[in-house]
Amino acid sequence: MVSFSVVIPTYNREAFLPQAVASVANQEVRAELLVVDDGSTDNTEALIRSMRIPGMRYLKKENGGVASAINLGVRLSRGDYIIPLGSDDALAPGILKRYARAATSRPDLDVLYGNMILTDMKLNVLGGWNYEDWDGRIGELMGELVRNMPIAQSGSAFHRRLYERFGMYDESLSRGSDHDHISRIAPHALFKHMAGPSLFCRTHDDNISRKTPVFRECKARVTRRIIKRYGLERLFPAYGWEDDPDAARARAHADLVRIFEVYDDQESIALYSAV
């Protein structure tokens, strides 16, 4: 029987946390639930301790960032698959049952994921994001790593063996540790997309971090790591490297300039503009 552990890292999110917890507790498939409180100063501890959820464990630590909170939960979890879940998000109904069916029929699968539903603060649907199915398409997946997050970390299921083989989330990254982790496992893991949503993702002022300098710096750092780790030919496989390597390199550099412009990484922009 496949087992799941859901890890909810949280910091001062008492307004949203009950719905995240309920979305796990109300699944048809029972999961171990670990709420990792990253040093909250609001009413989170009293709130969680007042809830009577079978299988839920509350862990409190000093504030160290979301990556450190997830890492603690992963280390103390017992499930075959670990599902990080943002404390302002919610699992889609029935997703654990769909994950369990897929993992039972194909024990070799490493990552299970579905689509994202974007909501307002009250979980009213605003739109959505349908992810690609990367099953058997690792080459194409590699090309996505420098452009976008190929899947959402929140609500996706990662087999324990991935953490044992490739390590945990980088705690030096206050943003983008999920992108960094997925970039490390991508060439080696078997991904499987589930039809339908896996996650309801709230949009609110506190989680819109894309415009902050810290977010941009961390994402630029992750992108530089990906380029160094895999090289341009592997990240831009469709650019005709065998036929005209100079033209392929020029196209890849032009793409990278556009990517680093989003992150305002002037050093990388200059590097790829000059060659």
Solvent accessible surface area in square Angstrom, and as a share of the most:
residue,aa,sasa,rsa
1,M,207,0.92
2,V,26,0.15
3,S,47,0.31
4,F,3,0.01
5,S,0,0.00
6,V,0,0.00
7,V,0,0.00
8,I,0,0.00
9,P,13,0.08
10,T,5,0.03
11,Y,101,0.38
12,N,56,0.29
13,R,44,0.16
14,E,66,0.29
15,A,83,0.65
16,F,22,0.09
17,L,0,0.00
18,P,42,0.26
19,Q,77,0.34
20,A,0,0.00
21,V,0,0.00
22,A,36,0.28
23,S,17,0.11
24,V,6,0.03
25,A,47,0.36
26,N,120,0.61
27,Q,17,0.07
28,E,123,0.55
29,V,23,0.13
30,R,176,0.64
31,A,8,0.06
32,E,27,0.12
33,L,2,0.01
34,L,0,0.00
35,V,0,0.00
36,V,0,0.00
37,D,0,0.00
38,D,6,0.03
39,G,18,0.17
40,S,8,0.05
41,T,117,0.68
42,D,51,0.26
43,N,79,0.41
44,T,0,0.00
45,E,62,0.28
46,A,58,0.45
47,L,40,0.20
48,I,3,0.01
49,R,139,0.51
50,S,77,0.50
51,M,41,0.18
52,R,194,0.71
53,I,40,0.20
54,P,84,0.53
55,G,45,0.43
56,M,35,0.16
57,R,66,0.24
58,Y,34,0.13
59,L,33,0.16
60,K,99,0.42
61,K,46,0.20
62,E,154,0.69
63,N,92,0.47
64,G,43,0.41
65,G,29,0.28
66,V,71,0.41
67,A,2,0.02
68,S,11,0.07
69,A,0,0.00
70,I,3,0.02
71,N,4,0.02
72,L,39,0.19
73,G,0,0.00
74,V,4,0.02
75,R,143,0.52
76,L,73,0.36
77,S,10,0.06
78,R,171,0.62
79,G,3,0.03
80,D,54,0.28
81,Y,4,0.02
82,I,0,0.00
83,I,0,0.00
84,P,2,0.01
85,L,1,0.00
86,G,19,0.18
87,S,4,0.02
88,D,9,0.05
89,D,9,0.05
90,A,6,0.04
91,L,4,0.02
92,A,1,0.01
93,P,110,0.69
94,G,18,0.17
95,I,0,0.00
96,L,0,0.00
97,K,68,0.29
98,R,63,0.23
99,Y,0,0.00
100,A,11,0.09
101,R,150,0.55
102,A,16,0.12
103,A,2,0.02
104,T,91,0.53
105,S,85,0.55
106,R,81,0.30
107,P,98,0.61
108,D,69,0.36
109,L,2,0.01
110,D,10,0.05
111,V,0,0.00
112,L,0,0.00
113,Y,1,0.00
114,G,3,0.03
115,N,17,0.09
116,M,29,0.13
117,I,36,0.18
118,L,55,0.28
119,T,0,0.00
120,D,42,0.22
121,M,107,0.48
122,K,162,0.69
123,L,46,0.23
124,N,83,0.42
125,V,98,0.56
126,L,113,0.56
127,G,32,0.31
128,G,45,0.44
129,W,140,0.49
130,N,123,0.63
131,Y,26,0.10
132,E,90,0.41
133,D,49,0.25
134,W,9,0.03
135,D,42,0.22
136,G,72,0.69
137,R,74,0.27
138,I,44,0.22
139,G,45,0.44
140,E,95,0.43
141,L,0,0.00
142,M,3,0.01
143,G,6,0.06
144,E,45,0.20
145,L,0,0.00
146,V,2,0.01
147,R,88,0.32
148,N,77,0.40
149,M,45,0.20
150,P,5,0.03
151,I,0,0.00
152,A,16,0.12
153,Q,24,0.11
154,S,20,0.13
155,G,0,0.00
156,S,2,0.01
157,A,0,0.00
158,F,0,0.00
159,H,32,0.14
160,R,54,0.20
161,R,85,0.31
162,L,5,0.03
163,Y,12,0.04
164,E,130,0.58
165,R,163,0.59
166,F,40,0.17
167,G,27,0.26
168,M,50,0.23
169,Y,6,0.02
170,D,34,0.18
171,E,89,0.40
172,S,72,0.47
173,L,2,0.01
174,S,53,0.34
175,R,104,0.38
176,G,12,0.11
177,S,7,0.05
178,D,40,0.21
179,H,3,0.02
180,D,2,0.01
181,H,0,0.00
182,I,1,0.01
183,S,0,0.00
184,R,45,0.17
185,I,0,0.00
186,A,0,0.00
187,P,22,0.14
188,H,91,0.41
189,A,2,0.02
190,L,64,0.32
191,F,1,0.00
192,K,54,0.23
193,H,31,0.14
194,M,18,0.08
195,A,86,0.66
196,G,29,0.28
197,P,48,0.30
198,S,4,0.03
199,L,2,0.01
200,F,45,0.19
201,C,25,0.15
202,R,2,0.01
203,T,49,0.29
204,H,13,0.06
205,D,138,0.71
206,D,99,0.51
207,N,50,0.25
208,I,104,0.53
209,S,21,0.14
210,R,150,0.55
211,K,166,0.70
212,T,54,0.31
213,P,96,0.61
214,V,85,0.49
215,F,22,0.09
216,R,58,0.21
217,E,86,0.38
218,C,4,0.02
219,K,17,0.07
220,A,3,0.02
221,R,64,0.23
222,V,0,0.00
223,T,1,0.01
224,R,96,0.35
225,R,69,0.25
226,I,0,0.00
227,I,21,0.10
228,K,186,0.79
229,R,96,0.35
230,Y,30,0.12
231,G,28,0.27
232,L,29,0.15
233,E,108,0.48
234,R,117,0.43
235,L,0,0.00
236,F,3,0.01
237,P,72,0.45
238,A,89,0.69
239,Y,33,0.12
240,G,31,0.30
241,W,25,0.09
242,E,172,0.77
243,D,134,0.69
244,D,69,0.35
245,P,62,0.39
246,D,104,0.54
247,A,47,0.36
248,A,0,0.00
249,R,89,0.33
250,A,59,0.46
251,R,129,0.47
252,A,0,0.00
253,H,13,0.06
254,A,43,0.33
255,D,19,0.10
256,L,0,0.00
257,V,23,0.13
258,R,140,0.51
259,I,24,0.12
260,F,0,0.00
261,E,95,0.43
262,V,95,0.54
263,Y,20,0.08
264,D,80,0.41
265,D,19,0.10
266,Q,116,0.52
267,E,147,0.66
268,S,5,0.03
269,I,27,0.14
270,A,61,0.47
271,L,100,0.50
272,Y,30,0.11
273,S,70,0.45
274,A,89,0.69
275,V,115,0.66
